[in-house]
């Protein structure tokens, strides 16, 4: 099973490890260097905030980007913060659940493409939705390379990504896209919390679901109100709607 996560805008302020080196999916390293170099250059521009889609209050993030090549690192499990990761609570998983997390969790990133939670990376600021000169839209840039890497990994794919990151890989009909509703409407903030809770619950089980139906039954047994919808056409994902109480 693969569990796909977005990164978080909120990140730990600094690391204490060595500068970034070898990461999971090493076939992506050349492209990672290209994106890093482009991000460093973009962050030095006068219009850097506009290019990177940042507000004036986030101007301090530019210095982190400029210093990426020598910045101290920390595990991705500790770098990403925010609602989803608070509810996932990786630090409090049991030893068995932590082992499954290290194998199953894949975090999408505008800078790194995809990483595992054990990868040592520095704080940075770059959304997959950015059109980064001269590389262009990052989802389109990463898609062929990430697809080549992840298509070869077998098993059910549980997609907990936001739409910005979903464009970097489409796993097809072996995947289940999880949406969160309240009163018939898709919600945002609470969706992050629910996705974190679902990821934690999946990692805490003794066995992995192997089909969309298995996943639906598991979440139903855990007390979630869920509806599974079959793909609208071949090679499209299943959809699992989680309905929160009013």
Secondary structure as a PSIPRED ss2 file (coil, helix, strand):
# PSIPRED VFORMAT (PSIPRED V4.0)

   1 X C   1.000  0.000  0.000
   2 X E   0.000  0.000  1.000
   3 X E   0.000  0.000  1.000
   4 X E   0.000  0.000  1.000
   5 X E   0.000  0.000  1.000
   6 X C   1.000  0.000  0.000
   7 X C   1.000  0.000  0.000
   8 X C   1.000  0.000  0.000
   9 X C   1.000  0.000  0.000
  10 X C   1.000  0.000  0.000
  11 X E   0.000  0.000  1.000
  12 X C   1.000  0.000  0.000
  13 X C   1.000  0.000  0.000
  14 X C   1.000  0.000  0.000
  15 X C   1.000  0.000  0.000
  16 X C   1.000  0.000  0.000
  17 X E   0.000  0.000  1.000
  18 X C   1.000  0.000  0.000
  19 X C   1.000  0.000  0.000
  20 X C   1.000  0.000  0.000
  21 X C   1.000  0.000  0.000
  22 X C   1.000  0.000  0.000
  23 X C   1.000  0.000  0.000
  24 X C   1.000  0.000  0.000
  25 X C   1.000  0.000  0.000
  26 X H   0.000  1.000  0.000
  27 X H   0.000  1.000  0.000
  28 X H   0.000  1.000  0.000
  29 X H   0.000  1.000  0.000
  30 X H   0.000  1.000  0.000
  31 X H   0.000  1.000  0.000
  32 X H   0.000  1.000  0.000
  33 X H   0.000  1.000  0.000
  34 X H   0.000  1.000  0.000
  35 X H   0.000  1.000  0.000
  36 X H   0.000  1.000  0.000
  37 X H   0.000  1.000  0.000
  38 X H   0.000  1.000  0.000
  39 X H   0.000  1.000  0.000
  40 X H   0.000  1.000  0.000
  41 X H   0.000  1.000  0.000
  42 X H   0.000  1.000  0.000
  43 X H   0.000  1.000  0.000
  44 X C   1.000  0.000  0.000
  45 X C   1.000  0.000  0.000
  46 X C   1.000  0.000  0.000
  47 X C   1.000  0.000  0.000
  48 X H   0.000  1.000  0.000
  49 X H   0.000  1.000  0.000
  50 X H   0.000  1.000  0.000
  51 X H   0.000  1.000  0.000
  52 X H   0.000  1.000  0.000
  53 X C   1.000  0.000  0.000
  54 X C   1.000  0.000  0.000
  55 X C   1.000  0.000  0.000
  56 X H   0.000  1.000  0.000
  57 X H   0.000  1.000  0.000
  58 X H   0.000  1.000  0.000
  59 X C   1.000  0.000  0.000
  60 X C   1.000  0.000  0.000
  61 X H   0.000  1.000  0.000
  62 X H   0.000  1.000  0.000
  63 X H   0.000  1.000  0.000
  64 X H   0.000  1.000  0.000
  65 X H   0.000  1.000  0.000
  66 X H   0.000  1.000  0.000
  67 X C   1.000  0.000  0.000
  68 X C   1.000  0.000  0.000
  69 X C   1.000  0.000  0.000
  70 X C   1.000  0.000  0.000
  71 X C   1.000  0.000  0.000
  72 X C   1.000  0.000  0.000
  73 X E   0.000  0.000  1.000
  74 X E   0.000  0.000  1.000
  75 X E   0.000  0.000  1.000
  76 X H   0.000  1.000  0.000
  77 X H   0.000  1.000  0.000
  78 X H   0.000  1.000  0.000
  79 X H   0.000  1.000  0.000
  80 X E   0.000  0.000  1.000
  81 X C   1.000  0.000  0.000
  82 X C   1.000  0.000  0.000
  83 X H   0.000  1.000  0.000
  84 X H   0.000  1.000  0.000
  85 X H   0.000  1.000  0.000
  86 X H   0.000  1.000  0.000
  87 X H   0.000  1.000  0.000
  88 X H   0.000  1.000  0.000
  89 X C   1.000  0.000  0.000
  90 X H   0.000  1.000  0.000
  91 X H   0.000  1.000  0.000
  92 X H   0.000  1.000  0.000
  93 X C   1.000  0.000  0.000
  94 X C   1.000  0.000  0.000
  95 X H   0.000  1.000  0.000
  96 X H   0.000  1.000  0.000
  97 X H   0.000  1.000  0.000
  98 X H   0.000  1.000  0.000
  99 X H   0.000  1.000  0.000
 100 X H   0.000  1.000  0.000
 101 X H   0.000  1.000  0.000
 102 X H   0.000  1.000  0.000
 103 X H   0.000  1.000  0.000
 104 X H   0.000  1.000  0.000
 105 X E   0.000  0.000  1.000
 106 X E   0.000  0.000  1.000
 107 X E   0.000  0.000  1.000
 108 X E   0.000  0.000  1.000
 109 X E   0.000  0.000  1.000
 110 X C   1.000  0.000  0.000
 111 X C   1.000  0.000  0.000
 112 X C   1.000  0.000  0.000
 113 X E   0.000  0.000  1.000
 114 X E   0.000  0.000  1.000
 115 X E   0.000  0.000  1.000
 116 X C   1.000  0.000  0.000
 117 X C   1.000  0.000  0.000
 118 X C   1.000  0.000  0.000
 119 X C   1.000  0.000  0.000
 120 X E   0.000  0.000  1.000
 121 X E   0.000  0.000  1.000
 122 X C   1.000  0.000  0.000
 123 X C   1.000  0.000  0.000
 124 X C   1.000  0.000  0.000
 125 X C   1.000  0.000  0.000
 126 X C   1.000  0.000  0.000
 127 X C   1.000  0.000  0.000
 128 X C   1.000  0.000  0.000
 129 X C   1.000  0.000  0.000
 130 X C   1.000  0.000  0.000
 131 X E   0.000  0.000  1.000
 132 X E   0.000  0.000  1.000
 133 X C   1.000  0.000  0.000
 134 X C   1.000  0.000  0.000
 135 X C   1.000  0.000  0.000
 136 X E   0.000  0.000  1.000
 137 X E   0.000  0.000  1.000
 138 X H   0.000  1.000  0.000
 139 X H   0.000  1.000  0.000
 140 X H   0.000  1.000  0.000
 141 X H   0.000  1.000  0.000
 142 X H   0.000  1.000  0.000
 143 X H   0.000  1.000  0.000
 144 X H   0.000  1.000  0.000
 145 X H   0.000  1.000  0.000
 146 X H   0.000  1.000  0.000
 147 X H   0.000  1.000  0.000
 148 X H   0.000  1.000  0.000
 149 X H   0.000  1.000  0.000
 150 X H   0.000  1.000  0.000
 151 X C   1.000  0.000  0.000
 152 X C   1.000  0.000  0.000
 153 X C   1.000  0.000  0.000
 154 X C   1.000  0.000  0.000
 155 X C   1.000  0.000  0.000
 156 X C   1.000  0.000  0.000
 157 X E   0.000  0.000  1.000
 158 X E   0.000  0.000  1.000
 159 X E   0.000  0.000  1.000
 160 X C   1.000  0.000  0.000
 161 X C   1.000  0.000  0.000
 162 X C   1.000  0.000  0.000
 163 X H   0.000  1.000  0.000
 164 X H   0.000  1.000  0.000
 165 X H   0.000  1.000  0.000
 166 X H   0.000  1.000  0.000
 167 X C   1.000  0.000  0.000
 168 X C   1.000  0.000  0.000
 169 X C   1.000  0.000  0.000
 170 X C   1.000  0.000  0.000
 171 X C   1.000  0.000  0.000
 172 X H   0.000  1.000  0.000
 173 X H   0.000  1.000  0.000
 174 X H   0.000  1.000  0.000
 175 X E   0.000  0.000  1.000
 176 X E   0.000  0.000  1.000
 177 X E   0.000  0.000  1.000
 178 X E   0.000  0.000  1.000
 179 X E   0.000  0.000  1.000
 180 X E   0.000  0.000  1.000
 181 X E   0.000  0.000  1.000
 182 X E   0.000  0.000  1.000
 183 X C   1.000  0.000  0.000
 184 X C   1.000  0.000  0.000
 185 X E   0.000  0.000  1.000
 186 X E   0.000  0.000  1.000
 187 X C   1.000  0.000  0.000
 188 X C   1.000  0.000  0.000
 189 X H   0.000  1.000  0.000
 190 X H   0.000  1.000  0.000
 191 X H   0.000  1.000  0.000
 192 X H   0.000  1.000  0.000
 193 X H   0.000  1.000  0.000
 194 X H   0.000  1.000  0.000
 195 X H   0.000  1.000  0.000
 196 X H   0.000  1.000  0.000
 197 X H   0.000  1.000  0.000
 198 X H   0.000  1.000  0.000
 199 X H   0.000  1.000  0.000
 200 X H   0.000  1.000  0.000
 201 X H   0.000  1.000  0.000
 202 X H   0.000  1.000  0.000
 203 X H   0.000  1.000  0.000
 204 X C   1.000  0.000  0.000
 205 X C   1.000  0.000  0.000
 206 X C   1.000  0.000  0.000
 207 X C   1.000  0.000  0.000
 208 X C   1.000  0.000  0.000
 209 X C   1.000  0.000  0.000
 210 X C   1.000  0.000  0.000
 211 X C   1.000  0.000  0.000
 212 X H   0.000  1.000  0.000
 213 X H   0.000  1.000  0.000
 214 X H   0.000  1.000  0.000
 215 X H   0.000  1.000  0.000
 216 X H   0.000  1.000  0.000
 217 X H   0.000  1.000  0.000
 218 X H   0.000  1.000  0.000
 219 X H   0.000  1.000  0.000
 220 X H   0.000  1.000  0.000
 221 X H   0.000  1.000  0.000
 222 X C   1.000  0.000  0.000
 223 X C   1.000  0.000  0.000
 224 X C   1.000  0.000  0.000
 225 X E   0.000  0.000  1.000
 226 X E   0.000  0.000  1.000
 227 X E   0.000  0.000  1.000
 228 X E   0.000  0.000  1.000
 229 X E   0.000  0.000  1.000
 230 X C   1.000  0.000  0.000
 231 X C   1.000  0.000  0.000
 232 X C   1.000  0.000  0.000
 233 X C   1.000  0.000  0.000
 234 X C   1.000  0.000  0.000
 235 X C   1.000  0.000  0.000
 236 X C   1.000  0.000  0.000
 237 X C   1.000  0.000  0.000
 238 X E   0.000  0.000  1.000
 239 X E   0.000  0.000  1.000
 240 X E   0.000  0.000  1.000
 241 X E   0.000  0.000  1.000
 242 X E   0.000  0.000  1.000
 243 X E   0.000  0.000  1.000
 244 X E   0.000  0.000  1.000
 245 X C   1.000  0.000  0.000
 246 X C   1.000  0.000  0.000
